[in-house]
């Protein structure tokens, strides 16, 4: 499973990364977590608000910090 965190590295982006890592660990799944920090790459995805979270290429969250529980639900699908 590929999970992408789209953002420039701001404190909110770092919090999304922390929540994602915790959700993956608690779910016991294998996942590659990639941080996309280049504005051009983020905009190519159609993302206008950061931080954003994409799972398997699908944007699940944009402009907010999802909870660990929210992320765990997305990982199960």
TAVENKA-V337291 format. One line per field, one symbol per residue. phi: phi as a letter, one per 40 degrees, with the letter a starting at -180 (. if undefined). A space follows every 50 residues. Layout:
phi=???
This chain:
phi=.bbbbbichcdccccccccccccccccgbcabbbbbbcdccccccgcbbb cbbbbfgbcbaagabccdccccccccc
